[in-house]
Amino acid sequence: MFTNTQKQVLAFIVKTFKDNHVEYQATGGLAAIVYGGTRPLYDIDIDIYKKDVEKVRSLFSEYIIEDWNNELEGDDDNFDLWMMTLEIDGMSVDISQLEDSRVREVGGEWVSLPETMQVEMK
């Protein structure tokens, strides 16, 4: 299900987080696969707490291809969140700030995402 590169990149990120006491949770396609989904993994999506943003930014500074920014680009955008994008061994990694993140429902209303970690990868 995962390529060797995906496994290595994920192991590197998890070890870095654990070594530096950064709480995190997997989201997106990675979370879908963990819960039994069979879709391909195109990138790695991870949420962290706001208090760890600067630490994570420093830890992964050499891999940043898009620095911390708000992804809300226009009235038709469905995500309102702060994130940065890394590239590690050719793998795209999106790290998002958990607090204050929202998604737009099908009907157009904004819904806040829970601000606590629901699942932590061990």
C-alpha positions as CSV (number, residue, x, y, z in Angstrom):
1,M,0.0,0.0,0.0
2,F,2.9,2.4,0.8
3,T,6.0,2.8,-1.3
4,N,9.4,2.4,0.4
5,T,9.9,6.2,0.0
6,Q,6.6,7.0,1.7
7,K,7.4,4.7,4.6
8,Q,10.9,6.2,5.0
9,V,9.6,9.8,4.9
10,L,6.8,9.0,7.3
11,A,9.2,7.3,9.7
12,F,11.6,10.3,9.5
13,I,8.7,12.7,10.3
14,V,7.3,10.6,13.2
15,K,10.8,10.1,14.7
16,T,11.5,13.9,14.5
17,F,8.2,14.7,16.1
18,K,8.7,12.1,18.9
19,D,12.3,13.2,19.6
20,N,11.1,16.8,19.9
21,H,7.9,16.2,21.8
22,V,5.6,17.4,19.1
23,E,2.0,16.1,19.2
24,Y,0.5,15.2,15.8
25,Q,-2.2,13.4,14.0
26,A,-2.4,11.9,10.5
27,T,-5.1,13.3,8.2
28,G,-6.1,13.1,4.6
29,G,-5.2,10.1,2.5
30,L,-2.9,8.6,5.2
31,A,-5.7,8.6,7.7
32,A,-8.0,7.1,5.2
33,I,-5.6,4.3,4.5
34,V,-5.1,3.7,8.3
35,Y,-8.9,3.3,8.6
36,G,-9.0,0.8,5.7
37,G,-9.2,3.0,2.6
38,T,-7.6,1.6,-0.5
39,R,-6.8,4.8,-2.4
40,P,-3.2,5.7,-3.4
41,L,-1.2,8.0,-1.1
42,Y,-0.3,11.1,-3.0
43,D,1.1,13.2,-0.1
44,I,1.3,13.0,3.7
45,D,-1.0,15.3,5.7
46,I,-0.4,15.9,9.3
47,D,-1.9,18.3,11.9
48,I,0.0,19.8,14.8
49,Y,-0.9,22.3,17.5
50,K,-0.2,26.0,17.1
51,K,2.2,26.0,20.0
52,D,4.5,23.8,18.0
53,V,4.5,25.7,14.7
54,E,7.8,27.5,15.1
55,K,9.5,24.3,16.5
56,V,8.3,22.3,13.5
57,R,9.2,25.1,11.1
58,S,12.8,25.0,12.5
59,L,13.1,21.3,12.6
60,F,12.1,20.9,8.9
61,S,13.5,24.3,7.5
62,E,15.6,22.6,4.9
63,Y,12.6,20.9,3.4
64,I,10.1,23.8,3.2
65,I,8.9,24.5,-0.3
66,E,5.9,26.6,0.9
67,D,6.2,28.4,4.2
68,W,3.4,28.9,6.7
69,N,0.4,30.5,5.0
70,N,-3.4,30.5,5.1
71,E,-4.7,28.3,2.3
72,L,-8.0,30.3,2.0
73,E,-7.6,31.6,-1.5
74,G,-11.0,32.8,-2.6
75,D,-14.8,32.6,-2.1
76,D,-14.9,29.2,-3.8
77,D,-12.1,27.6,-1.6
78,N,-13.3,24.8,0.8
79,F,-10.4,25.0,3.3
80,D,-9.5,27.7,5.7
81,L,-6.3,26.6,7.5
82,W,-2.7,27.5,8.1
83,M,-0.1,25.1,6.7
84,M,3.3,24.6,5.2
85,T,4.4,22.2,2.6
86,L,7.6,20.2,2.7
87,E,9.3,18.1,0.1
88,I,11.3,15.2,1.5
89,D,12.8,12.7,-0.9
90,G,10.4,13.8,-3.6
91,M,7.4,13.3,-1.3
92,S,5.0,16.2,-0.5
93,V,4.2,16.7,3.1
94,D,1.5,19.2,4.2
95,I,1.7,20.2,7.9
96,S,-1.4,22.1,9.1
97,Q,-2.2,24.0,12.3
98,L,-5.0,22.2,14.1
99,E,-6.6,25.2,15.8
100,D,-8.9,27.6,13.9
101,S,-9.2,25.3,10.9
102,R,-12.4,25.2,9.0
103,V,-13.9,23.3,6.0
104,R,-16.8,24.3,3.8
105,E,-19.8,21.9,3.8
106,V,-21.5,21.0,0.6
107,G,-24.2,23.6,1.3
108,G,-21.6,26.4,1.7
109,E,-21.5,26.7,5.5
110,W,-18.2,26.8,7.3
111,V,-17.6,24.1,9.9
112,S,-14.8,24.3,12.5
113,L,-12.7,21.2,12.8
114,P,-12.2,19.7,16.3
115,E,-9.2,21.4,18.1
116,T,-8.0,18.2,19.9
117,M,-6.1,15.3,18.5
118,Q,-8.4,12.4,18.0
119,V,-6.0,9.8,16.8
120,E,-2.2,9.7,17.3
121,M,-0.1,7.4,15.3
122,K,2.0,5.2,17.6
